[in-house]
């Protein structure tokens, strides 16, 4: 994720280049470093450098990196003629490169030649079965064609080998949620929390899935993970605060007639309700009365 300071620096450089102040190469390097997609600008500034022999000669070995960057931006912008030209240049320089082979496969994807792209990726995987980028391209291609079941199958196979890939687990969880396969999604988020226990996003997503599954045990667990999200974010996650309140209401409804030990403690949801009111007073004062009425109807505020 790009930080606020980096975003400001990137925007400043972009404005500088746009107004003729120079720094196009620095801007392109920063875009690569931050792994952001600003394809139109990359295509515009990158092509300007590549078409100028003097500027291009100053790049040294970085010239080929720029060709790759511009080819990807061109595919994003559907400038397939530019993308093909860049890839052809790279092919001549690196005739047996797997990296260039990936670009060729992506070019076929951009054209909509799914079968040809599949064949190209399969050939590359025969040479290097552990190329993560190519495996991910095949998954992305299945998803792009709307074949979610195939994407899930490929992701599960991929994770058998690359179990520590957090982004793959997150992608798999989101695909399961899209198919309402919440138990499978819960397993994925459990893996993510085990690997990266301090990331509040995973606690929040896991709590959402547990809340959706329902049942007393799942709701009690969901409330705990909403609470851990609040803890990890310093009490600033409004979704988690609402989650605690909603879980408390649902737990109390399901706990009627049960032992006191099984009933929900009022302390946490009371604190969450008060935190919501405080946050609304600061950010949306016109909505405070609506919020307090809602919380009172839910018997979370007196």
C-alpha positions in Angstrom: 0.0 0.0 0.0 1.3 3.5 -0.9 1.8 5.8 2.1 0.5 9.3 2.2 4.1 10.8 1.9 4.8 8.6 -1.1 1.5 9.6 -2.7 2.3 13.3 -2.3 5.8 12.8 -3.8 4.3 10.9 -6.8 1.7 13.5 -7.4 4.2 16.3 -7.1 6.5 14.7 -9.6 3.6 14.0 -12.0 2.6 17.6 -11.9 6.2 18.7 -12.4 6.6 16.6 -15.5 3.1 17.6 -16.8 4.1 21.3 -16.7 7.4 20.8 -18.4 9.6 20.9 -15.3 11.4 17.6 -16.2 11.8 14.6 -14.0 10.1 12.1 -16.3 12.6 9.3 -15.6 12.4 9.9 -11.9 8.6 9.7 -12.1 8.7 6.4 -14.0 11.2 4.9 -11.5 9.0 6.0 -8.6 5.9 4.4 -10.3 7.8 1.1 -10.6 9.1 1.3 -7.0 5.7 1.9 -5.5 4.1 -0.6 -7.9 1.2 1.7 -8.8 -0.7 1.7 -12.1 -0.7 5.1 -13.8 -0.7 3.6 -17.2 -1.7 6.7 -19.3 1.1 8.8 -17.8 3.7 6.0 -18.0 2.8 5.4 -21.7 3.1 9.1 -22.4 6.3 9.9 -20.6 7.9 6.5 -21.3 7.3 6.8 -25.1 8.8 10.3 -25.1 12.0 8.9 -23.7 12.2 5.9 -25.9 11.6 7.9 -29.0 14.5 10.3 -28.1 17.8 8.6 -28.9 19.8 10.9 -26.6 17.6 10.3 -23.6 17.4 6.6 -24.3 21.2 6.2 -24.6 21.6 7.8 -21.1 19.6 5.0 -19.5 22.1 2.3 -20.1 20.8 -1.1 -19.0 17.6 0.5 -17.6 16.5 1.1 -21.2 15.1 -2.5 -21.3 13.3 -2.1 -18.0 11.6 1.0 -19.6 10.6 -1.0 -22.6 8.9 -3.5 -20.3 7.2 -0.8 -18.3 5.9 0.9 -21.4 4.7 -2.3 -22.9 2.6 -3.1 -19.8 1.2 0.4 -19.7 0.3 0.2 -23.5 -1.6 -3.1 -22.9 -3.5 -1.4 -20.0 -4.4 1.5 -22.4 -5.2 -0.9 -25.3 -2.4 0.5 -27.4 -1.5 -2.9 -28.6 0.6 -1.6 -31.5 2.9 0.1 -29.0 3.0 -2.9 -26.8 3.9 -5.2 -29.7 6.6 -2.9 -30.8 8.2 -2.9 -27.3 7.9 -6.7 -26.9 9.5 -7.2 -30.4 12.4 -5.0 -29.3 12.9 -7.0 -26.1 12.6 -10.3 -28.0 15.5 -9.3 -30.3 17.6 -8.4 -27.2 16.6 -11.3 -25.1 15.4 -14.1 -27.4 15.1 -16.8 -24.8 14.0 -14.8 -21.8 11.1 -16.1 -19.6 10.3 -12.6 -18.6 9.8 -11.6 -22.2 7.8 -14.8 -22.7 5.4 -13.6 -19.9 5.0 -10.3 -21.7 4.1 -12.2 -24.9 1.4 -14.2 -23.0 0.0 -11.0 -21.5 -0.1 -9.5 -25.0 -2.2 -12.4 -26.1 -4.5 -11.9 -23.1 -4.9 -8.2 -24.0 -5.9 -9.3 -27.5 -8.5 -11.7 -26.1 -6.6 -14.7 -27.5 -7.2 -16.8 -24.4 -6.4 -20.2 -25.8 -3.1 -18.9 -27.3 -2.2 -17.3 -24.0 -2.9 -20.5 -22.2 -0.6 -22.4 -24.5 2.1 -19.8 -24.1 2.0 -20.0 -20.3 1.9 -23.8 -20.3 5.1 -23.8 -22.4 6.8 -21.4 -20.0 5.8 -23.5 -17.0 7.4 -26.6 -18.7 10.7 -24.7 -18.6 10.2 -23.3 -15.1 7.4 -25.0 -13.1 8.0 -22.7 -10.1 7.5 -19.4 -11.9 5.0 -17.7 -9.5 4.2 -14.9 -11.9 3.1 -17.2 -14.7 0.9 -19.3 -12.3 -0.7 -16.0 -11.2 -1.3 -15.0 -14.8 -3.2 -18.2 -15.4 -5.3 -17.5 -12.4 -6.0 -14.0 -13.5 -6.9 -15.2 -16.9 -9.5 -17.6 -15.6 -10.9 -14.8 -13.4 -11.0 -12.4 -16.4 -13.0 -14.9 -18.4 -15.5 -15.2 -15.5 -14.5 -18.7 -14.7 -14.4 -18.4 -10.9 -14.5 -22.1 -10.2 -11.4 -22.6 -12.4 -9.6 -19.7 -10.7 -10.3 -21.3 -7.3 -9.0 -24.6 -8.5 -5.8 -23.0 -9.8 -5.3 -21.0 -6.7 -5.7 -24.1 -4.4 -3.1 -25.9 -6.6 -0.8 -22.9 -6.5 -1.1 -22.6 -2.7 -0.1 -26.3 -2.3 3.4 -25.2 -3.5 3.5 -21.5 -2.4 1.8 -21.7 1.0 3.3 -18.5 2.3 1.8 -16.2 -0.4 -0.5 -14.0 1.6 -2.0 -12.2 -1.4 -3.0 -15.6 -2.9 -4.8 -16.6 0.3 -6.6 -13.3 0.4 -7.6 -13.6 -3.3 -8.9 -17.1 -2.7 -10.9 -15.9 0.3 -12.5 -13.2 -1.7 -13.4 -15.6 -4.5 -15.0 -18.0 -2.0 -17.0 -15.1 -0.6 -18.2 -14.2 -4.1 -19.6 -17.7 -4.4 -21.1 -17.5 -0.8 -18.7 -20.3 0.3 -18.2 -18.8 3.7 -16.7 -21.8 5.5 -13.9 -22.1 2.9 -13.4 -18.3 3.1 -13.1 -18.5 6.9 -10.3 -21.1 6.5 -8.4 -18.7 4.2 -8.7 -15.8 6.7 -7.5 -18.1 9.5 -4.4 -18.9 7.5 -3.8 -15.2 7.0 -4.2 -14.3 10.6 -1.8 -17.1 11.6 0.8 -15.7 9.2 0.2 -12.0 9.8 -1.6 -11.6 13.1 -1.1 -7.8 13.3 -3.0 -6.8 10.1 -6.4 -5.5 11.1 -7.9 -6.1 7.7 -7.7 -9.8 8.1 -9.3 -9.8 11.5 -12.1 -7.6 10.1 -12.7 -9.8 7.1 -12.7 -12.9 9.2 -15.2 -11.4 11.6 -17.5 -10.4 8.7 -17.4 -14.0 7.4 -18.2 -15.5 10.8 -21.0 -13.0 11.3 -22.5 -14.0 7.9 -22.3 -17.7 8.9 -24.3 -17.0 12.0 -25.0 -19.2 15.0 -24.1 -18.4 18.6 -20.5 -19.8 18.4 -19.7 -18.0 15.2 -21.2 -14.7 16.4 -19.2 -14.9 19.7 -16.0 -15.5 17.7 -17.0 -12.7 15.2 -17.4 -10.3 18.1 -13.9 -11.2 19.4 -12.3 -10.5 16.0 -14.2 -7.2 15.6 -12.8 -6.3 19.0 -9.3 -7.3 18.0 -9.7 -5.1 14.9 -10.7 -2.1 17.1 -7.6 -2.8 19.3 -5.3 -3.0 16.3 -6.6 0.2 14.8 -6.6 2.2 18.0 -10.4 2.3 18.1 -10.8 4.0 14.7 -12.4 1.3 12.6 -16.1 2.2 12.3 -17.0 -1.0 10.6 -15.6 -3.0 13.5 -17.5 -0.8 16.0 -20.7 -1.5 14.2 -19.8 -5.2 14.0 -19.5 -5.4 17.8 -22.9 -3.8 18.2 -24.6 -6.0 15.7 -23.0 -9.2 17.1 -24.1 -8.2 20.6 -27.7 -7.8 19.5 -27.7 -11.1 17.6 -26.0 -13.0 20.6 -28.6 -11.6 23.0 -31.4 -12.8 20.8 -30.0 -16.3 20.5 -29.1 -16.4 24.2 -32.6 -15.9 25.6 -33.5 -18.6 28.1 -29.9 -19.8 28.3 -27.5 -19.7 31.3 -26.0 -16.4 32.4 -22.6 -17.7 31.4 -23.7 -18.0 27.8 -25.1 -14.5 27.6 -23.2 -11.6 26.2 -21.4 -9.1 28.4 -22.8 -5.6 28.0 -19.5 -3.8 28.6 -17.9 -4.1 25.1 -21.0 -3.2 23.0 -21.7 -0.2 25.3 -18.2 1.1 24.8 -18.5 0.5 21.0 -21.8 2.4 20.9 -20.3 5.3 22.7 -17.2 5.3 20.5 -19.5 5.4 17.4 -21.4 8.4 18.8 -18.1 10.2 19.5 -16.8 9.5 16.1 -20.0 10.7 14.4 -19.9 13.9 16.4 -16.4 14.6 14.9 -17.0 13.4 11.4 -20.7 13.6 10.7 -22.5 15.7 13.3 -25.7 16.0 11.3 -26.1 12.2 11.5 -25.6 11.9 15.3 -29.3 12.0 16.1 -30.0 9.2 13.5 -27.2 7.1 15.0 -28.3 7.5 18.6 -31.9 6.7 17.7 -30.8 3.5 15.9 -28.6 2.5 18.8 -31.4 3.1 21.3 -33.8 1.0 19.2 -31.2 -1.8 19.3 -31.0 -1.2 23.2 -27.3 -0.4 23.0 -27.7 3.1 24.3 -29.9 4.2 27.2 
